[in-house]
Amino acid sequence: MLVSMTGFGAATTRSAEYLISSEIKAVNNRYFKSSIKLPDGFASLETKIDELLRANIARGTVSVTVRIVRESSDADFEVNLPALRRYVSEAASFKKELGDELNCDLGSIVAYLRLPGVIRDKSDDGAENRAERLWSAIERNLKDALDAFQKMRDTEGAATQKYLSENILQLRESISEVARFAPTVAENYRVRLSERVSKALEGRDVAFDESAIIREVAIFADKVDISEEISRFRSHLDQFDGAMTNEKACGKKLDFLTQEMFRETNTIGSKANFPEILKLVVEMKSTIERVREMVQNVE
């Protein structure tokens, strides 16, 4: 089944005191290319995330954003009593020595708590090891986002496959019409050539050489023979259907087959210069162009 290159997926999970959220989105690209945005201190995980993406996505420009927020608690903060005592002691000494001159008091406890070093934030303890400690939870979160991402791509891929199948069926019908008209090209040329020769010889004492006509028609028939092109075109259609049904990352193959179909169609049009076939060739080119545009979105 076909898989679309474009897609979006997101997930949010909790692990201990951390809230982890990630977003994955992709757009068309002939090759695989990743862009990963991580919080400060988590850059070491970029290689692991890239490997995870490559294991699930064959091609496309994939953008990943990971956000990690630590949910605060009372245990995150601690009063540094020795530092607080030093501040109070220094303030008391200052007041005793100069307080009468400046007419000031010791101030409130809130003011002391705001001083540097009095309140210690413990939430950053062990920050240097946080990336490795949280990798298992981050990986689970990314896999959840990938699941949502893949579901969207599968849905779009199924719609694309339905559209492509309809156009491939139309091409099958068109090439069958071309095959039906192909034998009449040489016969039509024989009739027109005989009429022109007969008209040119009319009133002249010259014998009509039927064998010369036959030789000329034989040479013409060889030039306009499109049986090989028709056979190859049908083979491309069969391979196209097979790839859509049985292969997953088949976008490049479908693109190649589309180019080959266009080439065969051009050759048919140039060799079989016949009004009905030329009309069919124009319609086939239009259909192939629609197929080519859709194939660009297939992984």
C-alpha positions as CSV (number, residue, x, y, z in Angstrom):
1,M,0.0,0.0,0.0
2,L,1.1,3.5,-0.7
3,V,2.4,5.9,2.0
4,S,2.2,9.6,1.6
5,M,5.4,11.7,2.3
6,T,3.5,14.4,4.0
7,G,2.0,14.0,7.5
8,F,1.8,15.3,11.0
9,G,1.8,13.6,14.4
10,A,2.0,14.8,18.0
11,A,2.1,13.2,21.5
12,T,2.3,14.3,25.1
13,T,3.3,12.1,28.0
14,R,4.4,12.4,31.6
15,S,7.4,10.7,33.2
16,A,7.9,11.2,36.9
17,E,8.0,15.0,37.3
18,Y,8.6,15.7,33.6
19,L,6.0,16.6,30.9
20,I,7.3,15.5,27.5
21,S,5.7,16.6,24.2
22,S,6.8,16.1,20.6
23,E,5.6,17.1,17.1
24,I,6.6,15.4,13.9
25,K,5.8,16.8,10.4
26,A,7.1,16.0,7.0
27,V,6.9,17.4,3.5
28,N,8.1,16.1,0.1
29,N,11.8,15.5,-0.6
30,R,13.5,13.1,-3.0
31,Y,15.7,12.0,-0.1
32,F,15.5,11.7,3.7
33,K,16.4,14.9,5.6
34,S,15.7,15.5,9.3
35,S,15.5,18.7,11.3
36,I,15.5,18.2,15.1
37,K,14.8,20.8,17.8
38,L,15.6,19.9,21.4
39,P,15.6,21.7,24.7
40,D,18.9,23.0,26.1
41,G,20.9,20.1,27.5
42,F,19.4,17.5,25.3
43,A,21.5,17.9,22.1
44,S,23.2,14.6,22.8
45,L,20.0,12.8,21.9
46,E,19.8,14.1,18.3
47,T,21.6,11.1,16.8
48,K,19.3,8.6,18.5
49,I,16.2,10.5,17.4
50,D,17.6,10.7,13.8
51,E,18.1,6.9,13.8
52,L,14.5,6.4,15.1
53,L,13.2,8.5,12.3
54,R,15.2,6.7,9.6
55,A,13.9,3.4,10.9
56,N,10.3,4.5,10.2
57,I,10.5,7.0,7.4
58,A,12.1,6.3,4.0
59,R,12.2,9.8,2.5
60,G,10.9,13.4,3.0
61,T,12.0,16.4,4.9
62,V,11.1,15.6,8.5
63,S,10.9,18.2,11.2
64,V,10.8,17.1,14.9
65,T,10.3,19.4,17.9
66,V,10.6,18.0,21.4
67,R,9.6,20.0,24.5
68,I,10.5,18.9,28.0
69,V,9.1,20.7,31.1
70,R,9.9,19.9,34.7
71,E,6.8,20.3,36.8
72,S,7.8,22.1,40.0
73,S,7.1,21.0,43.5
74,D,7.8,22.2,47.0
75,A,10.8,19.8,47.2
76,D,12.5,21.8,44.4
77,F,13.4,24.6,46.7
78,E,15.4,24.7,49.9
79,V,16.3,27.5,52.3
80,N,20.0,27.8,52.8
81,L,19.9,28.5,56.6
82,P,23.7,29.2,57.0
83,A,23.5,31.8,54.2
84,L,20.3,33.3,55.8
85,R,22.0,33.5,59.2
86,R,25.0,35.3,57.8
87,Y,22.8,37.9,56.1
88,V,20.8,38.5,59.3
89,S,24.0,38.6,61.4
90,E,25.6,41.1,59.0
91,A,22.5,43.2,59.0
92,A,22.3,43.2,62.8
93,S,25.9,44.2,63.1
94,F,25.3,47.0,60.5
95,K,22.3,48.3,62.5
96,K,24.1,48.2,65.8
97,E,26.9,50.2,64.4
98,L,25.1,52.7,62.1
99,G,21.4,52.1,62.7
100,D,20.9,55.2,64.9
101,E,22.5,57.4,62.3
102,L,20.5,56.0,59.4
103,N,17.3,55.3,61.3
104,C,16.7,51.9,59.6
105,D,15.4,48.5,60.8
106,L,16.5,44.9,60.0
107,G,13.8,44.4,57.4
108,S,11.3,41.5,56.9
109,I,12.1,37.9,56.4
110,V,10.8,38.1,52.8
111,A,13.5,40.6,51.9
112,Y,16.1,38.2,53.2
113,L,14.7,35.3,51.2
114,R,15.2,37.2,48.0
115,L,18.9,37.7,48.6
116,P,21.3,35.6,46.4
117,G,22.0,32.1,47.7
118,V,19.3,32.0,50.4
119,I,16.8,30.0,48.3
120,R,18.5,27.1,46.5
121,D,16.7,25.6,43.4
122,K,17.3,21.9,43.4
123,S,15.4,21.2,40.2
124,D,18.7,21.5,38.2
125,D,20.5,18.9,40.3
126,G,21.9,16.2,38.0
127,A,21.1,18.2,34.9
128,E,24.1,16.9,33.1
129,N,22.7,13.4,33.2
130,R,19.1,14.3,32.5
131,A,19.1,13.5,28.8
132,E,20.2,9.9,29.3
133,R,17.9,9.4,32.2
134,L,14.9,10.6,30.3
135,W,15.8,9.0,26.9
136,S,13.5,6.0,27.5
137,A,10.5,8.2,28.2
138,I,11.4,10.5,25.3
139,E,11.6,7.5,23.0
140,R,8.2,6.3,24.0
141,N,6.8,9.7,23.5
142,L,8.3,10.0,20.0
143,K,7.0,6.5,19.1
144,D,3.5,7.7,20.1
145,A,3.9,10.7,17.8
146,L,5.2,8.5,15.0
147,D,2.1,6.3,15.3
148,A,-0.1,9.3,14.8
149,F,2.1,10.5,12.0
150,Q,2.0,7.2,10.2
151,K,-1.8,6.9,10.5
152,M,-2.2,10.3,8.8
153,R,0.3,9.2,6.1
154,D,-1.4,5.9,5.6
155,T,-4.8,7.6,5.2
156,E,-3.4,10.1,2.6
157,G,-1.6,7.2,0.9
158,A,-4.8,5.2,0.5
159,A,-6.5,8.2,-1.1
160,T,-3.6,8.7,-3.4
161,Q,-3.5,5.0,-4.4
162,K,-7.2,5.1,-5.3
163,Y,-6.7,8.2,-7.5
164,L,-3.6,6.6,-9.2
165,S,-5.4,3.3,-9.8
166,E,-8.2,5.1,-11.5
167,N,-5.8,6.9,-13.8
168,I,-3.8,3.7,-14.5
169,L,-7.1,2.0,-15.5
170,Q,-7.7,4.9,-17.9
171,L,-4.3,4.5,-19.4
172,R,-5.0,0.8,-19.9
173,E,-8.1,1.6,-21.8
174,S,-6.3,4.2,-23.9
175,I,-3.4,1.9,-24.9
176,S,-6.0,-0.8,-25.8
177,E,-7.6,1.8,-28.2
178,V,-4.1,2.6,-29.6
179,A,-3.5,-1.1,-30.2
180,R,-6.9,-1.4,-32.0
181,F,-6.0,1.4,-34.4
182,A,-2.4,0.4,-34.9
183,P,-3.1,-2.2,-37.7
184,T,-5.1,0.3,-39.7
185,V,-2.2,2.8,-40.0
186,A,-0.4,0.8,-42.7
187,E,-3.6,-0.2,-44.5
188,N,-4.8,3.4,-44.5
189,Y,-1.4,4.4,-46.0
190,R,-1.7,1.7,-48.7
191,V,-5.2,2.9,-49.7
192,R,-4.1,6.6,-49.9
193,L,-0.9,5.7,-51.8
194,S,-2.7,3.6,-54.3
195,E,-5.2,6.3,-54.9
196,R,-2.5,8.9,-55.4
197,V,-0.5,6.7,-57.8
198,S,-3.7,5.8,-59.8
199,K,-4.6,9.4,-60.1
200,A,-1.1,10.4,-61.2
201,L,-1.1,7.6,-63.8
202,E,-4.6,8.4,-65.1
203,G,-4.6,9.0,-68.8
204,R,-1.1,7.8,-69.3
205,D,0.0,4.6,-71.0
206,V,1.9,3.4,-67.9
207,A,1.2,0.1,-66.2
208,F,0.3,0.1,-62.5
209,D,3.0,-1.8,-60.5
210,E,1.2,-3.3,-57.6
211,S,4.4,-4.9,-56.3
212,A,6.0,-1.4,-55.9
213,I,3.1,-0.3,-53.8
214,I,3.4,-3.4,-51.7
215,R,7.2,-2.8,-51.1
216,E,6.5,0.9,-50.2
217,V,3.8,-0.1,-47.8
218,A,6.0,-2.7,-46.2
219,I,8.7,-0.2,-45.6
220,F,6.2,2.3,-44.2
221,A,4.6,-0.4,-42.0
222,D,8.0,-1.1,-40.4
223,K,8.6,2.5,-39.7
224,V,5.2,3.0,-38.0
225,D,5.2,-0.3,-36.1
226,I,4.4,0.5,-32.5
227,S,3.8,-3.0,-31.2
228,E,7.0,-2.9,-29.1
229,E,6.0,0.5,-27.6
230,I,2.5,-0.8,-26.8
231,S,4.0,-3.9,-25.1
232,R,6.5,-1.9,-23.0
233,F,3.7,0.5,-22.0
234,R,1.5,-2.3,-20.8
235,S,4.5,-3.7,-18.9
236,H,5.0,-0.4,-17.2
237,L,1.4,-0.3,-16.2
238,D,1.6,-3.8,-14.7
239,Q,4.8,-2.9,-12.8
240,F,3.1,0.3,-11.5
241,D,0.1,-1.6,-10.2
242,G,2.4,-4.2,-8.6
243,A,4.5,-1.6,-6.8
244,M,1.5,0.2,-5.5
245,T,0.0,-3.1,-4.1
246,N,3.1,-4.9,-2.8
247,E,5.8,-2.3,-2.0
248,K,5.8,0.3,0.7
249,A,8.5,2.9,-0.1
250,C,8.0,2.8,-3.9
251,G,7.8,6.5,-4.8
252,K,11.0,6.6,-6.7
253,K,10.1,3.5,-8.7
254,L,6.7,4.9,-9.5
255,D,8.3,8.2,-10.6
256,F,10.7,6.2,-12.9
257,L,7.8,4.2,-14.4
258,T,5.9,7.4,-15.0
259,Q,8.8,8.8,-17.0
260,E,9.1,5.6,-19.0
261,M,5.4,5.7,-19.8
262,F,5.7,9.3,-21.0
263,R,8.6,8.4,-23.2
264,E,6.7,5.5,-24.8
265,T,3.7,7.7,-25.4
266,N,5.9,10.3,-27.2
267,T,7.4,7.5,-29.4
268,I,3.9,6.2,-30.3
269,G,2.8,9.7,-31.3
270,S,5.8,10.3,-33.5
271,K,5.8,6.9,-35.2
272,A,2.1,6.4,-35.7
273,N,1.1,9.7,-37.4
274,F,-2.6,8.8,-37.4
275,P,-5.4,11.2,-36.3
276,E,-7.2,8.8,-34.0
277,I,-3.9,7.6,-32.4
278,L,-2.6,11.2,-32.0
279,K,-5.8,12.2,-30.2
280,L,-5.3,9.3,-27.8
281,V,-1.7,10.2,-27.3
282,V,-2.7,13.7,-26.2
283,E,-5.2,12.3,-23.7
284,M,-2.6,9.8,-22.4
285,K,0.0,12.5,-21.9
286,S,-2.5,14.5,-19.8
287,T,-3.3,11.5,-17.7
288,I,0.4,10.6,-17.2
289,E,1.0,14.2,-16.1
290,R,-1.7,13.9,-13.4
291,V,-0.1,10.6,-12.3
292,R,3.4,12.2,-12.2
293,E,2.1,15.0,-10.0
294,M,0.6,12.6,-7.5
295,V,3.6,10.3,-7.5
296,Q,5.7,13.2,-6.2
297,N,3.9,12.8,-2.8
298,V,4.5,9.1,-2.4
299,E,7.2,7.9,-0.1
